[in-house]
Amino acid sequence: MTEQQNELVTQEEAQPPGPPLVQYNKDPAIRTRGYELVASANKASCLDEEQRGLCITLDDYLKVQLQVIDERRKLVTAPMDQAKAAVMEPFNAEKKAMTAARERVQKLILAFNEKKDAEARALAEEGRKAQEEEALANAEAMAEAGRHEEAENVLQEGAEMAEAVGGAPETKTVRGVGGGTASFTEVWKFEIQEPSLIPRIYCIPDDKLIREAIRRKDEPVREIPGVRVYSEKKMVNR
C-alpha cells in the first residue's frame, strides 16, 4: 500500500482516534472523513507487514466510525423514540384493557355456544335412539307374526332414518342485538407432550445448540451427522 494508494500512510493518520466518541461525534467533518476511510479501504492492499499494520489501523478507524454513526443516529432517534413511547403509553394501556375485555366476552359466548351445541347433540342423539327403538319394536312384532322379510325391511329403514337424523349442527353464525354478526369457526391447536416421539419431519435443527456445541472450550464438537463443521479466520480489532 503506497502513499498514493492509501491516505493513511502518514504517521499522524496512523494514530488511533483520541477524542471520546461523544466529542468525536461533534466533528463537523465526521461524515466526510467516513467516506474518506471507505475510499482508503477500496484502494488498500496488504502485501507486506507494514501494509498489514496500516490495514489494521484502517480497520480500527472504520470500527470507530461505525460506532460514531450509531451514536449520531441515537442522538436523532432517541428523543423521537422517547416521545413515541410517551404518546403510545395511554393508548397501549387502553388497548390492553379493551383486549382483555374482548377475551372475557368471547369466552362467555364460546362457553354458551358449547352448552347449546351439547344440548342440541344430546337431543339429536335421543331422536336417533328413538328411531332405532321404534324400528326394532316394529321389526320384532313383524317377526313374531312370521313376516320376516318385512321385519328386515323395517330394520333397514329404521337404520337409515336414524342415520338421517345425524348429529346436531354446531353454531356457525349469530347476529348481535345491535345488528353485528359473529361467526364461529373451529381452530386446531397443539400442545407438545413428548418431544422424543415427534416425527423428524416436524423438527428443525437448533442453530443455537449447534453453535454452542462447536464453540465451547471443553471438548468442542467437530462432527455432527448431516452438518458440515468448519472454521474460518476472523479478525478482531481491539
C-alpha positions in Angstrom: 0.0 0.0 0.0 1.8 3.1 -1.2 1.2 6.8 -0.3 -0.8 7.2 -3.5 -2.9 4.1 -2.7 -3.8 4.9 0.8 -4.2 8.2 2.7 -3.4 6.5 6.0 0.3 6.1 5.3 1.4 9.2 7.3 2.3 8.7 11.0 -0.3 11.3 12.1 -3.1 9.4 10.4 -1.8 6.1 11.7 -2.5 7.2 15.3 -5.7 5.8 16.9 -8.5 8.4 17.3 -8.0 10.2 20.6 -11.3 12.1 21.4 -14.1 10.2 23.1 -16.9 9.2 20.9 -19.2 12.0 22.2 -16.6 14.6 21.3 -15.7 12.8 18.1 -19.3 12.8 17.1 -19.3 16.6 17.1 -16.6 16.8 14.5 -18.1 18.8 11.6 -16.1 16.8 9.1 -17.1 13.4 10.5 -19.2 12.4 7.5 -16.5 13.5 5.1 -13.9 11.6 7.0 -16.1 8.4 7.0 -16.3 8.4 3.2 -12.5 9.1 3.0 -12.0 5.9 5.1 -14.2 4.0 2.7 -12.2 5.3 -0.2 -8.9 4.3 1.5 -10.3 0.8 2.2 -11.3 0.4 -1.5 -7.8 1.3 -2.6 -5.9 -0.5 0.1 -3.6 -3.5 -0.4 -1.9 -5.9 2.1 1.2 -7.4 0.7 3.7 -7.0 3.5 3.9 -6.5 7.2 3.9 -2.7 7.0 0.8 -2.6 4.9 -0.8 -5.1 7.2 -0.2 -2.7 10.1 -1.7 0.2 8.2 -4.7 -2.0 7.2 -5.2 -2.9 10.9 -5.2 0.8 11.7 -7.6 1.5 8.9 -9.9 -1.2 10.2 -9.8 0.3 13.6 -10.7 3.7 12.2 -13.7 2.1 10.4 -14.8 0.4 13.5 -14.8 3.7 15.4 -16.6 5.3 12.5 -19.4 2.8 12.7 -19.7 3.4 16.5 -19.9 7.2 15.7 -22.6 6.7 13.1 -24.6 4.7 15.7 -24.1 7.4 18.3 -25.1 10.1 15.9 -28.2 8.1 14.9 -29.2 7.7 18.6 -28.9 11.5 19.1 -31.6 11.9 16.4 -33.8 8.9 17.1 -33.7 8.7 20.9 -35.9 11.8 21.5 -38.3 10.5 18.9 -38.4 7.1 20.5 -39.0 8.6 23.9 -41.7 10.8 22.6 -43.4 7.9 20.8 -43.3 5.8 23.9 -44.8 8.6 25.9 -47.5 9.2 23.4 -48.3 5.5 23.0 -48.4 4.7 26.7 -52.0 5.7 27.4 -53.1 4.1 24.1 -51.4 0.9 24.9 -52.9 0.8 28.4 -56.4 1.4 26.9 -55.8 -1.3 24.2 -54.7 -3.8 26.8 -57.8 -3.2 28.8 -60.1 -3.5 25.7 -58.3 -6.6 24.5 -58.7 -8.3 27.9 -62.4 -7.3 28.0 -63.0 -8.8 24.5 -61.3 -12.0 25.5 -63.6 -12.3 28.5 -66.7 -11.6 26.5 -65.7 -14.1 23.8 -65.0 -16.8 26.3 -68.5 -16.3 27.7 -70.0 -16.5 24.2 -68.0 -19.6 23.3 -68.9 -21.3 26.6 -72.6 -20.6 25.9 -72.3 -21.9 22.4 -70.7 -25.1 23.6 -73.5 -25.6 26.1 -76.2 -25.0 23.4 -74.4 -27.3 21.0 -74.1 -30.0 23.6 -77.8 -29.8 24.3 -78.6 -30.0 20.6 -76.3 -33.0 20.2 -78.0 -34.7 23.1 -81.4 -34.0 21.7 -80.4 -35.3 18.3 -79.0 -38.5 19.9 -82.3 -39.0 21.7 -84.1 -38.7 18.3 -81.8 -41.2 16.7 -82.2 -43.7 19.5 -86.0 -43.3 19.4 -86.0 -44.0 15.7 -83.9 -47.2 16.2 -86.0 -48.4 19.1 -89.3 -47.8 17.2 -87.9 -49.7 14.2 -86.7 -52.5 16.4 -90.1 -52.8 18.1 -91.9 -52.9 14.8 -89.5 -55.4 13.4 -89.9 -57.7 16.4 -93.7 -57.6 16.1 -93.5 -58.5 12.5 -91.0 -61.3 13.1 -93.3 -62.8 15.8 -96.2 -62.6 13.2 -94.0 -64.5 10.7 -93.4 -61.5 8.5 -89.6 -61.9 8.5 -88.9 -60.2 5.2 -91.0 -57.1 6.2 -89.2 -57.1 9.6 -85.8 -56.9 7.8 -87.1 -54.0 5.7 -88.3 -52.1 8.7 -85.0 -52.6 10.5 -83.2 -51.3 7.4 -85.5 -48.3 7.0 -85.2 -47.5 10.7 -81.4 -47.6 10.5 -81.5 -45.2 7.5 -83.9 -42.9 9.2 -81.7 -42.8 12.4 -78.6 -42.1 10.3 -80.5 -39.3 8.6 -81.2 -37.7 12.0 -77.4 -37.5 12.4 -75.7 -35.0 14.7 -76.9 -31.6 15.6 -75.4 -28.7 13.5 -73.0 -26.6 15.5 -73.4 -22.8 15.9 -71.8 -21.1 12.9 -73.2 -17.5 12.7 -75.1 -15.4 15.3 -76.4 -11.9 14.9 -75.9 -9.5 17.8 -78.5 -7.2 19.3 -77.0 -4.2 17.6 -77.1 -5.8 14.2 -73.5 -7.1 14.1 -72.8 -10.7 13.0 -70.3 -13.1 14.7 -69.1 -16.2 13.0 -67.6 -19.2 14.8 -65.0 -21.5 13.3 -63.0 -24.4 14.6 -59.3 -23.8 15.0 -57.0 -26.7 15.6 -54.1 -26.2 18.0 -51.4 -28.4 19.6 -49.5 -29.0 22.8 -46.2 -30.8 22.8 -46.3 -33.5 25.4 -43.4 -35.9 24.4 -40.8 -34.3 22.2 -38.9 -37.6 21.6 -41.9 -39.1 19.8 -42.4 -36.2 17.4 -41.6 -37.3 13.8 -38.4 -35.8 12.3 -40.4 -34.0 9.6 -41.8 -31.7 12.2 -38.4 -30.9 13.8 -35.9 -28.3 12.7 -32.2 -28.1 13.7 -31.4 -25.8 16.6 -28.7 -23.4 15.3 -28.1 -22.1 18.9 -27.3 -25.5 20.3 -25.1 -26.4 17.4 -23.2 -23.1 17.6 -22.7 -23.6 21.4 -21.5 -27.2 20.9 -18.9 -26.4 18.3 -17.6 -23.3 20.1 -17.4 -24.4 23.6 -13.9 -24.6 25.2 -14.2 -28.0 26.8 -14.5 -30.8 24.3 -16.0 -28.9 21.4 -17.9 -30.9 18.8 -16.3 -31.3 15.4 -18.5 -33.9 13.8 -22.3 -33.8 13.6 -24.2 -36.1 11.2 -25.8 -34.0 8.5 -23.8 -30.9 9.5 -20.5 -29.6 8.0 -18.4 -28.2 10.8 -15.7 -25.9 9.6 -13.6 -23.0 10.7 -13.0 -19.5 9.2 -10.4 -17.0 10.2 -11.8 -13.9 11.8 -10.1 -10.7 12.7 -10.9 -8.9 16.0 -9.5 -5.3 16.2 -9.1 -4.2 19.8 
